[in-house]
Amino acid sequence: METSTLTGLLKHVAGNFPSRRAISVSGKFDLTHSRLHHLVERAASSLFAAGVRPGDVVALTFPNTVELVIMFLAVIRVRATAAPLNAAYTAEEFEFYLSDSESKMLLIPKEGNEAAQAAAAKLSIPAVTATLSGAESDIALFPAHPESDSDAVSELVNDPSDVSLFLHTSGTTSRPKGVPLTQFNLASSVNNIKSVYKLTESDSTVIVLPLFHVHGLIAGMLSSIGAGGSVTLPAAGRFSASTFWSDMKTSKATWYTAVPTIHQIILDRHLSKPEPFYPKLRFIRSCSAALAPSILARLEEAFEAPVLEAYAMTEATHLMASNPLPEDGPHVPGSVGRPVGQEMAILDENGVAQESGAHGEVCIRGPNVTKGYKNNPEANKSAFQFGWFHTGDLGYLDAHGYLHLVGRIKQLINRGGEKISPIEVDAVLISHPEVAQAVAFGVPDDKYGEEINCAIIPSEGSSINEEEVLRFCKKNLAAFKVPKKVFITDSLPKTATGKIQRRIVAEHFLAQISIAKLPKFGA
């Protein structure tokens, strides 16, 4: 029973590896697994004294700090639900997320968060600061409450069915949906990630992704600690390309996980300012958006480690499929690998499983999958059909059981009946040596119904133009997949985790086209 909850799994790890490093705060201090466990129990006791009870939702908004990790684990220890939020939200966004999650308390860093506090005050939600001043101190909450009886927390037994984490989908295609995840979901996902990457107490990583997102929280943080390994939190509380490799070397890192945008930043820095030497990594992991095969090849060449692309989503408590480590099979560029710890099928619209090579919707079921969205019967009806969770992604399984994604069902471009995956066009665009980032999208068209456009960010120092991009596309894509128009820009809207927001890009450039078509008056 102990390892069927995340809390039980981490208690087990603290007992097995008490003196091994769990968390390093870059340049400041380290916490061992037993010290982390002690701090979590003490913080849980303080939360209980402050009135937090099983079933309550507690929102947290911090940079990537040790306080966030401790308070997240303390919230779930008292059988409450943690709802981590992006510290960069506006007051209006905080108001939506705090009310949608029905939060009873907001935890913030000592420097505060004006927008979050304004939203909490409007909703009459108490805001409490959490501070850890050093490895030997206890975490302090303010306003402070009388010290509770720690026996009250020790008597609380975490159950696999406890809803421990509440996240929202990224909302790149629709309004964000609330996803409740249980202790059992979390423990299952952590064990899946540990098993496919063979994570042990000897592994170490540097956290580069925000911990309010499932990728950074589950794959980077909790799977490492759950294996008895260690994580390093950057001193600034967020990813910095200039300190990344020094943190990796200091912590003797064996791997890291990131989104393609961050891999690209790390690669660009390597080309302009290479390190004297790089730590020997077991593997590099990429997830949360499609990684162009050309970028994968450049990463492997630069850092001499296999790059394993994976497939994940919030509703699956992150991991669904991954390319294996070299000793367990080939990693296939352009594929997101084989299913890990769950069943996966490619279904047609009638729920019939497709043969290998045939396209359909990627569907999953397993112990890591949410039981359903919060207060959203309509979304649940369409997402849970035929006994499977429907991801909304189109793909196919090859003869070796590797999954290849074709695109989002809602994002396929229908050009005169030809269905085109924007992901495929993205991959060709990004393979051009002078294109740093790219996104393809559909626009309304009188003749074909929909036509393809794209936007690119040129590499630094490049003077690439629309003609060159189109010439390159004509050489590398079927004629009907070649974009009709290329927008050259210096920025693209992204989610907090670096995923390009295709829908918003399309809206932005469509508006530009409309303005350009308006009749001009005057001189």
N, C-alpha and C positions, 0 to 999 in steps of 0.2 A: 504493500500500500504506500510505503514511504516515497518511492520514486514515481508514483502515479500523480503526484503533485509537484510543481516546481519548487515550492517551499521545502518539501520533504527531500527532494533531490539535492538542493543546496545545503541543507542541514547535514545530509549524508557526506557531501564533499568536504564540508568544514571539519567533520570528524575524521575523514580519511587523509586530508592534506592540510592539517591545521596551520603548519608553519610556512607553507608555500605562498608565494605572492599571488594575490587575487587582483588587486587594482593598484596601478601606479598613477599618481597625479603628476604629470611631467614636471620634473625639476623640483618637486615639493616633498612628497612622502609616498610611502607604499603602505598598503593594507594587506595583511595575510587573510587567508580564508577564515580562520577562527576569529580574527579581529572584525572582519566584515560581518560575520554571523552575530557577534556580540553587539555591534553597532545597530544592526537591523532590529534585534530583539529590544534594545533600549529605545530606539526610535518608535517601534511599534507600541511600546508601553506609553510613551509620550502622546502618541496619537489617540490611544484608548482613553488617556486622561483628558484629552481635548474633546472627547465625545464621539470619536469615530467608531462606528459599530459595524458588524458584519452586514454586507449588502449595500452600505453607503458607497457613493461614488466620490472619489477625491481626485480633483484635477491637479496636474503638476506642470509648471512651465519654467524650465531651466535651460541654460546652455548645457553642453555635455560635461557635467561636473559630477564629482563623487556624491554630492548631496542628492542629486537626481537618482542615482543608482540606489543609495541607501533608503531614500524615502519611497521610491517605487516598491522596493522589496518589503519595506515596513507596512505600506498600505495593504499589500496582498497578504501579509502575515496576519493582520487582524481580520482577515476574511472580507475586506472591503475591495472595491474595484478601483484600479488606478487608470486615470485618463490623461496620458501625457499630451501636452499641447505645444505647438510651435511658438516660441517666444516672440517671433516676428509678426504674429497676427495683429490686425488692427483691433480697436475696441469693439467694433461691430462683429468681427469674426469671433473674437473671444466670447461675445455675448451669445452668438449662435451655438458655439461648441459647449459652453458651460450650461446653457439651458437644455440643449438637445441631450446631453449626457446626464442631466439632472444632478449635477455636482452639489455636494453638501459643504465642500471646503476647497479652497485653492491654496496650493503650496507654491511658494516663490522663493527666489534667492534673496540674500540680505540686501542686495542693491535694488531690489524691487522690480516691478514691471508696470509702468504707468497705465498702459492700455488694458492689461489683464485686471489690474486693481480697479480701474474705472468700471469695467464690465461687471466684475464681482460685486462692487458696491451697489450698482444699479439693480442687481439681482438679489441683493441682501445675502451674499455668500461670504463667510469670513475668509480673509486672506491671512495666511500664516507663513512667516519666513522660517527657513531651515538653514542652519550654518554649522559646518564642521571646521574648526580652526586648526586642527592638526590630528595626526594619527592617534595620539594618546587621549584626545578629548572626546566627549560624547557629542552627538549632534544636538544642537540647541534649537528649540522652537520658540518663536515669539509671535504673539503674546504667549507667555509661558503659563502652564496650568499646574496645579498642585501635583507633585510626583504621584503617579498611580502605583498601585500594588502590582509589581511585575508578575505576580502569580495569576492575575486576571488574564494576561496574555498567554502565559504558559499553559493555561487550561483551555485555550482556544485551539481546536484541532482543525487544520485545513483539510477541506474535502475536495476530491477531484472535480466535483460539479460547481465549486465556487467560481463565479464570474470574477476574474482577476484583472483583466485588461479590457479597456474599451477604447477602440480606435475608430476613426472614420476613413472610409475609402478616399482616395486622392481626389476624386471628383473631376478628373480630366474629361470625362464624357457626360457626366450628369451631376446632379446635386449630391454632395457627400452622404453616404449611408453609414449608419452606426453599426459597428461590428463588435459584439461581445465575445470574448475568448475566455475559456475556463482554465483552471489550474491544470486539468488533464490535457487540454489543447496545448498549453505552453510546454508541459513536460514532454508530451509526444513529439512536438516539433524540435525541441532541444535535443532529444535523443536521436531523432532522424538526422539532424545536422552533424551531431557528434559521430554518428556511425558512418555516414558517407564520406566525411573528410578525415576520419580516424583521429579526431581531436582527443588529446590526453593532457595530463598535468604538465607535460613538457612543452606544450604549445603556448604561444604568446602572440598577441596582435595589438595594433594601434587602431583605436576607433576613429574612423574618418566620417562616418555618417551620423546624422542627428538621431538621438535616442528616443525622440518622440515618434519615430517611424519604425515599422515592424522589421525592416532590413537591419538597421543598426542595432536595435534593441535585442532582437532574437538571435540573428545570425552572428553579429559581432560580439555583443556583450554577454547575453545569458548562456549561449552555447559554450563560450570560452570558460566562463566561471563554472558552468555545470559540468565541464570536463575536468575541473581542478586546475585549469590553465589560468592565464592572466591576461588582463587588458591594460593598455595605457590610454589615459585620457589626455588630450593635448592641453597644454597650459592655458591656451586662450579659450578653451571650452568649445572650440570648433576646429574643423579641418584647416590646416595651413600647409601649403605646398613647401614653404621654406623650412618648416621644422619636421615635416613628415619623416624623412629618412633618418635624421638624427634621433628621433624618438624610436624608430624601428630598430636602429642599431643598439641604442642604449638598453632597450627592453629585450634584446635578442629575439626579435619577432620571427615567427616561422611562416606567417601567412597574413594576408589582409583581404577584406571584402569591400567592394565599392561599386558605384554605378558608373556607366560608361563615361559620363562627363568628367568625373574625378580621375578615372584612368587616363583620360585625354590630358588633363592638367598635369598629372604626374609625368606622363610621357613628354609633354612639351617642355617641362622644367628639365627633364633628363637631357633633352637635346640641346637646350640653351645653357644649362649649368650642371653638367654631370657630377655626381658624387665621386670621391676618390675610390670608394669601393661600396658594394651593396651587400646586405646580409643575404645569406643563402636561404631562400624561401622554399618550403615544401610545395606551395601552390599559391596562386593569386585567383581570387574568385570575383566574378562579375555577375550582377543581377539587377533587377528592377527596370531594365530597358534593354532593347536589343543591342548587342555589341557587334559592330561591323567586323567581319573576318580579318580585314586589313589591319584594324587596331589590335585585335587579338594577336596577330602575327608579330606586330611591332613590339607589343608588351613582352611577349615570350623572348624575343631576340634581345631586348634591352635588359631584362632582369633575370634571364636564364631560369625561368620557372614556368611550369605548365599553367595556362590560364583556363580555368574551369567556368564555363558559362552555366548559369542556373536559372530556374523559373520559379516565381513565387508570387503570392498575393496575400493581402491582409486576411482575407477570409479563410486561408489555409494556415494561419499563424506563421506565415512566410513560406517555407520551402515546399515545393511540389515535385520538382525534378532537377537533376544536376548531372553534368558530365562527371565521370568518375576520376579518381586519382589514377595516374598512369599505370600503377600495378593492378588496377581493377578493370582496365579496359581502355580503349582509345577515347580521347576527347575529340569531339567532332565539331570543327568550326561551323557556325551557322545553325547548330542544333543546341537546344537547352538541356540535352541529356536524357537520362532515363528516370522514370518515377522513383521517388524515395519515400518509403514508409507508408504508402497509400496506394489504392487502386486508381488507375487512370484508364479512361476509354475515350475514343473519338466517336461521337454520336451524330447521327443525322437529325433532322428536325422532328422525326417520329420516335427518337430515342433508340434507334437501331445502331448497334456497334458496327463500326466500319473496319474493313480489312486494312492491313498495313499498306501505306501509300495513298489511301483514299482520304480526302479532306473532309473535315467535319468540325463540330465544336468540341473543345477539350473539356472533359468532365472528370471530376474526382470524387472520391469518398474515402474517409479514414478518420482515425482518432484525433488528428490535428485540425479538422475542418469545423468551422463554427456551425452551431445548430440553426442559426438564422439571424437576419438583421433585426435591430431593435425597432419596435413600433413601425414596421414597414411591411404589412401583409402583401402588398402588390409586388414589391421586390422579391419577397420570399417565394411567392407563387411562381414567378418566372425563373428564379435561380435554382429552386429545388424541384426538379421534375424527373420522373422515371427512376427515382431512388438515387439520383446523383446530384452533386452541386455543379452548376453550369458556369464556367469561368467567363463566358463571353468572348473567348479567344478561338480563332480558327487555326487548325493545324493538322498535322498527320504524324503517325508513328511509322518510322521506316522498318525495314526487315529485321533490324537488330534491336528494335524497341526504343530507339532514340526519338524524342519529340522534336518536330520542326514546326515553328510557329509561322503562320501566314499573315496574321493581322487580327485586329479586333473586329468582331462582326459588324459593329456600328461604324467602324472607320474604313471599311473596304470602299474603294472608289469604283463606282459603277459607270464605266465609260461605254455607252452604247451597248450594254449587255455584257461587256468584258469586265470581270471583277479583278481589280488590281490592288495588291497589297502595298500600302504606302511604306511599310517596313522594308520591302524589297528595293523600292526606289531609294529610300534613305541609305541603304547599304552601298548602293552603287555610287551615290553622290559623295558619301564620306570616304570612299576609296580613292577619290581624286586627291593627289598629294597637296593641292593648294586649298582644299576645303577642310575647315576645322570642325564645323558642325553643320548639320543639314536636317531638314524636315520636309516631307512631301505631304500634300493635302488635296482634297477634292474641292472644286468650285463649281457652281451651277453653270451649265452650258446649253445654249439653245439647240444645238445640233445633236450632241451626244448625251444630254441629260446631266452628265458630270464630266469635267475635264481635270487633268492633273496640273497643279502648280507646285512650286517648291520655293523654299527660302534657304539661303546658305549664309554662313559666317565664314569669310575667307581666312586662311591661315595668316599669321602675322607677316607683314611685308609683301603679301600677295596682291597683285592687281588683276586677279581673275575677273572676267566679265561674263555676261549672260551667254554670249555666243560660244565661248569656250566650254561652259557647263553643258550647254545643249549638244555641242559636238561630241563631248565625252559620253553623254547619256545615249546618243544615237549609236555609238560604237558598242555600248555595253548593255543596252536594253532593247527589247522588242519595240518596234515603232509605236505601237499603241500605248506603251508604258512611258514614253518620253514626255517629260513635262512640257506644257505649252508655254509657260512663262516662268522665269526665274527671278526671284527677288533677292537682292544682295543687301545684307543688313549687318549691324555690329552686335546685335543681341537678340535672343529668342526667349519668350516667356517660359519659365520652368516651374515645376513644383518644388517644394522645399528640399526634396531629395535629388533634384537635378534631372528629373524626367521632363523632356520638352512637352509642352501642352499643345498638342497638335490642333485641337479645336480652337484654342485662343489665337494661335498663329493664323489659322484660316480666317477667323473673324477679322483680325487686324488688317490683313492684306486685302481681304474682300472690301473692307471699308475704304481702303486706299484706291482700289480700282473704281469704286462707285464715285468717289470724289473726283477722280480724274475724268470720268465720263460726264460730269455736270457741265452745262453750257457756260462758257466764260463771257462775262460782260465787261464793257469798258475797253480801254486800250490794250 
